[in-house]
C-alpha cells in the first residue's frame, strides 16, 4: 500500500509539474489555462479576501444535505430491496440504466414544486448519489456469508442485533464504497446544478467567471473543489483502511 501511495503521489506531482511547465513555456495559452501555481496563488488571495465565503458555505451545505440524504436513503432502500426480492427484480432494469437519465431536465419541475431555493439543487445531488448507495448496499448484503446469519440465529440474536453485530460489519467494505461514491456524486450533482441553473454557490461563481473570461478566478475555484473532494475522499479512505485493519483484512 505504501508503494502504491508513493506511485500515485509521484504521478500526480509529475502531472502538475508538466502542466506548470507547459503553461509557463506558452505551449498552453493563458486564455486556455493558467499555471497551477497561479491557480493556488489566486485561490489563497480569494480565501483571504473572503469574497466567495458565502458561496463556499452554501455549496458545502447543499452537498452535505444531498450526501446525507443519499447515504441514509440509499441504505434504507437497498436494505428493503434486499429483503423483498420481487421488488428488487422489478427495479433492477431501472437501477441498471439509472445514470442514463438526464436529471437536469427535471430541474424546472423541481423549481415549480419546491420553489427557487436550495431544495432543487439538493435534490439533484441526492438523485445523483442515492443509487450508488443502493447498489453498494445490495452488493454488501449479498456477500454476507449465510453461515454468519445462521450462527447469529443459533446464538439467539434478534433481527436488530443481527443487523448491527453481524450484517453491518460484514457488509462494511461495500458500504464504504457506496459512501465514497455518494459523496463524489453529490458534489457533481450540486455543483453542476449550480453551474447551469442556480444564482449562487460555487458552481454559479465558476460559470460567472467563465462567461466573463476571468480565468484566474475560474481555475482558482475549480482547484478549491478538486482539493476539497480529494481531502474528503482521503478521509473516508483512511477510515475504511483502519476498519479493515481491525478486521485483519
N, C-alpha and C positions, 0 to 999 in steps of 0.2 A: 504494500500500500504506500509506503514512504517513497519507493522508487517511482510508482505511478504518479504520486502527487508532485514530485520533482519534475517529472517529464511534462505534466500538464502545465506547471508553472513556467517552465522554460519555453514551451510552445507559445503561451500567452504573452510572455515578456518579449519573445522574439517577434511575434506578430505586431505588438505595439511599437517596438523599435523600428520595424520595417515601415509601418505607416508613418512614423515620425520622419524617417529619412526620405521617403517618397514625397511627403508634403514639403519638407524643407528644401529638397532639391528641385521642386517645381514639377515633378512627374505628375503629381496630383494637384490640380489647380486650387487656389484658395477659395474660389467660388464653389468648388465641389466639396472640399473637406479642409478643415484646419488641422494642424498638428495636434496629436493627443496632449502634448504638454500645454498647448494654448487652451485646449478644452478644460483641462484641470485648473489652469490659472484663472480662467474666466469663471468657472464654477465656484472656486473659492471666493472670488470677488462678489458674485451674486449672493452667496450664502452669508457673507459678511454684511452686505447691504440689506439683506432681508426682504428684497423686493418680491421674491416668489415664495415666501414662507407660507402665506395663506393658501396658495395653490398646492404646495407640497403637503400641508396638513390635510387639505380637502381630499387630495388623491389618496393619501395613505389611509384616511378614514374610510373612503369608499372601497379601497382594496381590502382592508381588514374586514369590513362588513360582508363583502362578497365572499371572501375566503372562509369566514366562519360559517356563513350560510351554506356554502358549497360542501365543506367538510362535514358538518353536522347533518345537513340534508342528504348528502350522498351516502354517508354511513347508514343512516336510518333507512333510506330507500333500498340500498344494497342489501341490508340485513333482511328487510321484508321480502325482497325478491328471492333471496336465498331460501327463506323459509316457505315460500309459495312458488313451487316450480312451474305451475301452469302459467302464472302471471309472468314469470321470467321468460318462458318460451314465447309468450305473446309479444314481449317488448324487446327481445333480443335483436330482431332485424332493425328496430328503431335505434337501439344503442350502437349497433354496428355502423350505421350511416349518420349518426348524430352530428358529427362535426362537418358534414357537408351542408348543413342548414345555414343559410345566411341570416344570422341573428340580428344584424343591424337593420334588416328590413322591418323588424318588429318595433324599432325604436319609436316611430311616430305613434303606433298604437299604445305603447307603454307611456308615452307622454300624455296622450288623451286620458288614459286610465289613472295615472299617478300624478300627473302634472309636470311642469317644467322645473324639476328639482333633482336631487341626487338619486332618488329611487330608481328611475330608468337606467342610470349608469351602473348602479349596484346590481340590478337585476341582469344586465348584460354580462357583467363579470361573473355573477352566480351561474348563469346559463353556460358560460364557458367552462367553469371549473367543476360543476356538480357531477357530470357524467364520468369524468376521470376518477373521481372518488367512488362513484357507484361501481365502476368496472373493477377497480382495485380491491374494493370491499368484497365483491363477489369472488374475485380471484383468491383473496386471502382465506375466505371462509371455505372455498372449495378445497384448499390444500391442507385443511386441518385433518390430521390422521384420525380415522374413525376410532382407533384404539384409545385415544385420549378421551374422547367423549364417553366411550363405554366405561373407562376407568373412573371417570367423574361420576357416572351414574351408579357404579358399584360402590363408590365411596360415599354415596348418599348426598351428593351436592345437588342443590336445586338449580333451576334454569338460570337464575341471576348469578349465582356463584360460579356456575359452569362457564357462563359467558365472560365473567370478569377474571377468573383464575385460569381458565383453560383456552377458551376460544380467542380472546383478545391477544394474549401473549403469543399464541401460535400464529395468528394472522398478522402480527406486528410488522414484518418486513413489507408485505404488500400494502398495508395501511399507510406506512410511512411513504411509500412510493406515491400513493394516491394523494397524500397531503402535500408532497413536494410538487406534484403536477397541478394540484388545485391552486397553490399559491402562484405558480407561474401563469396558469391560465387566467386567474383572477386579475393579475397585473395586466395581461394582454387585453382582456375584455374591457377593463375600466379605462385604461389609457387610450385604447383605440376608440372607445365610445366618446371620451372627452375630446380626442383629436378631431373626430368627424362631426359631433353633434352638440357638444357642451359649450358653455360660455365661460368656463373657468376650469381650473385644475391644471396639472402638468401637461396632459395631452393637448389641451387648448393652447397653453403657452408655447408649446413646441410648434403647433400648427401656425400660430400667430407669427412666431419668429420666422418660420419657413416662408410664409406668404409675404413677409416684409424683408426678405433676403438678409436676415440677421443670423448669419451662420454661427457666430460665436455663441450667442445665447442658445440657439437650437442645439448645437452639439454639446454645450455645457450641460443642458438639462437632460439630454439623452445619456450622457456619461453618468449623471447622477442616478438615473433609473437603472442603468446597467450595473453600477456598483452596488446599489441598494438590493437589487434582486440577487446578485451574486452573494452578498453577505447573508441574506435571509436563507438562501438555499444551502450555503455552507453551514449555517447554524443547524438546520434540520439534518444535514448530512452527518455532522459531528454527533448530534443527539442520537441519530439512528445507529451509528457505529458503536457508541457506548452501550446502548441497549443490546446490540448484537454481541458485543464482547462479554457482557454479563451472562449471556446465554451460551457462551462458548462457541459462537458462530464466526 
